[in-house]
Amino acid sequence: MSDLAKIKEPKKARIGLYSAGLHAYWEQFDGLLDCLMGYNRFIAKKLGQWGEVYNFGIVDTEDKGREAGEFFNQHNVDIIFSHAATYYTSACVLPVHQISSAPCVILNLQPTPEMAYESTGTDRWLAQCVGCSIPEISNAFNRAGIPFRVVNGLLGLSETPAFAKACEVTEHRPEAIHAWQEIEEWCMAASVKRTLRWSRFGFLGGYYSGMLDMYSDFTMLQAQTGMDIEILEMSDLDAYLKSVTDTEVSDKLGEIRDFFEISGDSPSDPIAKKPTEEQLLWSAKVACAQEKMVRDRNLDSVSYYYHGRDDYFEEVQGGFIVGFSLLNASGIACAGEGDIKTALAMKIADICQKGGSFCEIVAADFNRGTMILGHDGPFHFAIAKGKPILRGMGVYHGKRGSGISVEAKVRPGAVTTLGVTQTGDGRLKFNISEGEAIDAPILLNGNTSTHIRFSCKPVEYMDRWFQEAPTHHLALSVGHNAGLFVKIAQLLDIPYAIY
């Protein structure tokens, strides 16, 4: 199975960086500033892996702080890393963040695990006392109403500068590895925020009637995330469907056979059959139209549902799941039942390269101590164990229409669920939970499903989950990503719960 190219690449974060020091030191201690600026360049190079870096250099006076704030505004940065290079007064850096409102993360990264106590003088000590100012900064920022976060640990150098007395090679130390994982997550969170501000979410058709948790305030969604929402009609998709050629269908059918295993009849469920050639061809044609619509309308996501009365558009919807699964693999988050909030969760996971598949509770397995999560909607190949299976469905359970559905398992290992809900006060909220996907039997009924063992037994887990006012859908991502999703919530100013 080959990888599909992203239709739209996520936006790179615009990352601000400065190192903080005290101007009075430079004439007193020869070589100190050069050493600290070496640390600054090292940090800038590392940050360049995850975004576009705008490095102001040293902030060592109040005036330099004001210049830095203007510099970061000029470059429209999404996040600012404030590197504590040595001791500095809070008055130096406060103006940076009074002028620029970009979120601030203070880097308290000590160059060496311990000083060479018997040979270190004041000059070398000043290159190590990076945590000295953090309490002062914390107090000043708190009183000034400036939110901030701190990453603590080791700098992670691969060689010792000539200025140093002690060994500063710390790249393999856990304190450095953890610190840089935190920094990478902050950069990724900033990329998510920028990407959402430039994204367009399509809403095709309407909601599944009666699912009150699905209904969303589109103005609220745009206000809290920055995304644009384009309301689409089935006739819009039909216009693209009429433009599909036989050659395009043939190419798409080859793509489907590459990505999916075509099933036989289900041994257990009489409505889950081997897809007919007619169903495969129709799904391929509809998939071509779906991709044309996404590209022409410049969409980053599609939420969809159509309710008809045995009409042509209901037949079109019968071919949706295969094409929307392929679009998920191309970075276009697609969610059924009109669930645009879960499409947002799926998009966030995809931007972070963690998958993000459409899920809900299927059942609990009390013998295995697992929750079974899955859905009959579009699947994300990034979380799959092996090739997903295509089954022909005589009827979509509880819904009108028939067609091809995707049956798949999540690969065993760490997973994180991300649910996006709307609370009674009109605010979005993230619900986050880490667990382990295990290899266990699933139903052979054309639905994606997998067993997930969370940190507590099913009853306790559900007790905690249902108190958080969730929607019944969520995005399933691979890896333990709670720390990352919390950072995204904080940058978007969205409340969250972890359970």
N, C-alpha and C positions, 0 to 999 in steps of 0.2 A: 504494500500500500504506500503510494507516494504522498508527499506533503502538498497541500494546496497553498499557493501563494496568497498572502494577505491582499485583499482588495483595497483596503485603506490601512496604511501603517499608523500606529499610535504616534501622537505628537511627542517630541522630546521635551523633557522638562528644561526650563531656563533657570539655571542654578547660579545664585549669587554666592560669592565667597569673599571674606576678608579675614585677616589675622589681626588680633588686638594686642597692643603693647603699650609701653609708656615711653614717650619721647625723651624723657630725662635720662634714660638708661644708655642711649646710643653713644654719646660722647664719653660716658664713664667706662663702658666695657667694650673694648675693641673686639670685633668679630661676632658679637651677640646678634646684632640685627641680621647679618648675612646668614647666620645659622638658622634663625627663625624664618627667614624668607625661603630658605631651602625646604623647611617643613611646609611652608605655604605652597610652594610649587609641587611638592609631593602630593599634597591633598588635592590640589587642582587637577593633577593628572589622573588621580584615582576617580574623582568625580566625573571626569570627562568620559568615562565608560558609560555613564547613565544619563547624560544630557549635555546641553550647551552651557559651558561654564563662563561666567563673567566675574573675573577675579580683580577686585579693587586693589589688593595688596595690603599694606599695613594701615591700620587705623590707630593712631597713637596720640591724637589730640581731639578736642571737641570740634575744631574746624574740619579735620579730616573725617570725623564722623558725619558731619553735615554733607561733605562732598560725596561720601560713600552712599548716603541715603539717596541723593540725587542721581548718582551713577546707577544704582539698582532700579530706580524708577524709570530712568532713561531706557534701560534694557528690558523692562517689563518682566522681571524675574518672578518665578513662581514660588521660590523658597530661598532663604538666605542661611548659609552656614557661617556662624561666627566662631572662628577658631581662636581659642584662648592660647596664645603663643607664649605668654609669660604673665606676670602680674600687670594689671592695668586698672585704671580707675573707671568706675561705672559711668562717669561723666563723659568719657571718651566715646563710648559706644551707644549711649542712650539716644543721641540725635539720629543715628543710623535708622533706628526703628521707630522713631517719632515721624520721620520723613517718609520712609518706605513701610508700607503695611504688609509686605510679604511675610509669611510665617517664618519664624526664627528658630533655628536649632543650634544650640551652643555645643561646640566640640571641645570636650575636656579630655584630650588625648595626650597622655604623658609619653615622652619619647623613650624612656628606659624603665624597666621594672624596678630597679633600685639605683641610687646614685653611688658613685665611687666615693664613699664617705671620707676617706683619708686624703684624697687628692682633689676634691671638688671645691673650688672657690666660689665667691659670690656670683661671678659671671656665668659659670656653668650651672650653678644652682638656679639662676633666673631662667634658664632654658628648661628647667624641670618643674618649676612651681606653678604649673598651668592651672591647677585646681584652686589656687589661692584666691582668685577673684570671683569664683562662681557664686559663693554665698552672697557677696556684695551685689553681683549682677541680679541674682534672684530677688533680692530685696528691692533694688531700684526698679526693676521691671515690674514687679508686683505693684508697687506704689504708683507707678506710671500707667498701669492698666495695659501693659504689653504682654501678651501671652508668649510663652517660649517653652521649648523642650531641651533636654540636655542628653548628649551621648557621652558616656564615661568609659574609659578604657585606655588601651595602649595605642600608640600611633601606627605601628605596623611597618616600620622601615625594613628594608632588605640589606642595608649597609649602614655603618656608623659614620656620621660626619666627622671631619677632621677636628672640629671645635670640641667634640664631646670627650669626656674622660671615661665614662662607663660604656659598656656595650649597648647599642641601641637597635640591634637586630631583633625585632619582635614580631615579624610578619606571621609566624606560626604560633604565637601565643594565643590562648583562647580569649584573653581580654582584648586583643586586637581583632581577631576574627569576628567576635560577637559585635564589637563596635562598628566594624565596616559592614556587617550584615544589617545593622540598624540604619546606618547611613544610606545603604543601597535601598532599603525599604522606604526611607523618606523621599529619596529621589524618584522611586517608582510611584509613590503616592502623588508626588507633584506632577508626574507625567499623566496619571489618571485624571487629575483635576484639569490640566490643560487640554487633554484630549476630549473630555466631556464638554468643555466650553466651546469646542469646535465641532461637536458631533450633531448629527441629525438622526432622530429616531422616527421611523415610520410607524404609523398606527393604521393597520389595514382592516377594514370591516368594522367590527364592533366587539363588545364584551359578550361572554357567555352569560345569558340572562340568569340573574339570581345570585351570581357569585359576588356578593357585596364587597368582599375583601379585595377583589380585582379593581374596582372602580377607583380611578385616580384623577386628581386635579392637575390638568396639564400645565396650568400656569404655575402651580406650586412646584412641579417637577423642574420646569425651566428656571424658576427663581432660585431653587436650592442647589441645582447642579450646573446650570448654564447651558444645558442641551436644548436644541431646537426640536420641535415635534411637528412632523408633517402628517396630516390626516389624509389617508389614501382610501380610495374606493375600489371595489372588485373590478369595476369597469376600467380603472387605470391599469390594473394588472392584465386584464383581457386585451388591452391595446398592445401590450408587449407580447402577449401570447400569440396574437395574430401575425406578428412579424417573425416568429421563429421559423427557421428553415429546416429541411430534412437533414442537411449536413450538420447543423448545430445539434439536432436531436441525437444523431448517430454518435457525435463526439461526446455528448453528455452521457449517453448510455454506456460508453466505454469507461467514463469516469466513475459511474455508479458501480459497474462491475469490478472496478479496481478497488473501490473503497468499501464495498459491502459483500457479504456472503449472501447468496440467494438461497432461502430456506426451502425445505420441503414442507409438507403439511405438519402442523404441530401434533405431537402424540397425545396431548392432553386437552387442547382447547379446540372445539369444532369450528369456531369462527376464525381461527388463525390458520391460514392455508398458504401453500406455495404461491408466490405472486404469479399472476398470469403475464404472458408476454405483452398483452394489451395494457395491463396496469403499469408495467415497467416502462413501456414507450410513453404512456401518458405522464407518468412521473418525470421522465426525462424532459418532455416538452415543457411541462409546467416549471421544472427547475431552470430551464433556459430563460423562460419569461421572468422568473423571480430574480435571476442574476442580472438580466437586462434592466429591470426596474431599479434594483439596488445601485447599479452603476450610473444609470441615467439620472436618478434622483439624488445621487451622492449620499446614500444612506449608510449609517453605521450600525443600524439595528432595525429589526422589524418585529412588531407585536401584531398578532393577527387572530381573527376568528370570524367566521361567517355562518349565519343561520339562515337557511332558505327553506323552500317547500318543494323539494325534489326538482330544483331548477338547475340551470347550467352552471351557475357560480358555485353551487354546492358540489358539483362534479369537479370543478377546478380545485376547490379546497381539498378534495379527496387525494390530490396529487401533491399536497404541500410538504409533507414531513420529510421526504427524501431531499428535496431541493433546499429546504431550510436547514437540514443537517449539514449539507455540503457548504452552505453559506456560513454556518457556525465555524466550520473548519477554516474558512477564509477570513475569519475575524469579524463577521457580521452577526451580532447576537440576535437570535431569533427565538421568540417565546410564543407559545400558543395561548388560547383562551383570552387573548387581548391583554396579557399580563405585562404591561410596560414596566412595572416596578421590578419584576424579576428579570426582564430584559436588561435593565440597568445593572442588576447584580451580575448577570452573565457577562455583560460588556466589561465591567470592572475586572472580573476574573480573567477575561481574555486579554485585556490590555497588559495585565501582569504575567501573561504567559502561563497561567495556571488552569487553563481549560474553562469550565463554567457551563455545566449542562443543566437543562431544565428538569427539575425534580419536585417530588412531593412525597409524603409518607405513603407507603404501600401497606405496611403492616409491621408489627413487632414480632420477633422470634424470641420468645422468652426462654427457650432451651439454650440458644446460643448467646443470649444476652445482647442481641443486635436489634437495630432499627433497619427495616428494609426501605430504601428510598429509590424512587424511579419515576418514570412517566411514559406515556405513549406519544409524546411530542418530539420535537427536534432534539437530536443528540449532538454532543461535542466529542469528536474523535480523540481529542487530546487526553481524555480520561479513560479510554477504552482498553480493556483486556482483549486483545485480538480484534478481528474484524467484526463490526456490528452486523447483525443478521436482519435481512428484510423479510417481513411476513405480510402476506395479503390478508387484510381484515374485512370480514363480511360486514361488520359494523364497528364504528368507533364507540367504545363503551359510553353510554349515557349521552351520546351526541348523535346528530344526524350524519349520514354520509358513510362512505367506505373507501378503502384504498390501501396503500402500503404503509406499514408502520415499522419502526426500528426497535429491535430487541438487542440489548447489549448488557455487558457487565462492566463495572469499573475495575481497573487493574488494582490488585491488592496493594495496600500501603496507606500512608498518611493521606487524609483528605480533610477539607474544611468546607462547611456549608456557609453560604452568605445569603441571608434573606433580607430583602428591602421591603419594609412595610410602611404604612402611613398611620399615624396615631390620631387620636381625637382632636388634637390641637392643630391638625393640618401639617405636621412636620413628618419628614421622612425619618426612618430609624433603621439601623443595621442590626440584624440578629446573626450572631457568629458562633459557630461551634466546631471544634476540632475532634476528629475521630480516626479510626483505622478501618479501611475497607478490607473485608476478608473474603476468601474464596469459599463460597457456600452455594447450595442449590438455589435456583431461581425458577419462577414460573416460565413456561414456554408459551406465552400468550401474546407475543408481539410487543411487549413493553420493556423498556430499559428498567433494570432493577439491580440493586446490589445490597449486601448486608454490611452495615457499618456499626462498629462497636465504639460507643462514645465512652466518656470517662466515668459514667455511672450507669446503673441498670435502666432498662427501658422505662419502667414506671417513674423513677425519679427524674430521668431525662425529660420525659413528657410533662411531668409536673412543672419543671422549670421552664421548658420551652413555651408551653401554652400560656404562661403568665406574662409573656413578653409581647402579647398582641400581634402575633405573626400573621402573614398571609399563608395560605396553604401551599404555596410554591416557594422554591428557593433555587439558588445556583450551587452546583456541586463542583468544587475545585480540587485539584490534586496538590498534596503537600500540606504542611501545617502553616497556615497563612493568617492566623488570628492577629498576630502583631502587625502584619502588613495592612490588613483590612481596618484595624483600629486607627492606624496612621492616616489612611484615606478618609475615614470618618472624621477625624480631627481636622484635617485640612479642608474638608467640605463643610465643617461645622454641623455635622449630623450626629445626633445621639446614637449610642450603640449599647448592646448587651452581649455578654459572652456567657455561655452556659455549656 
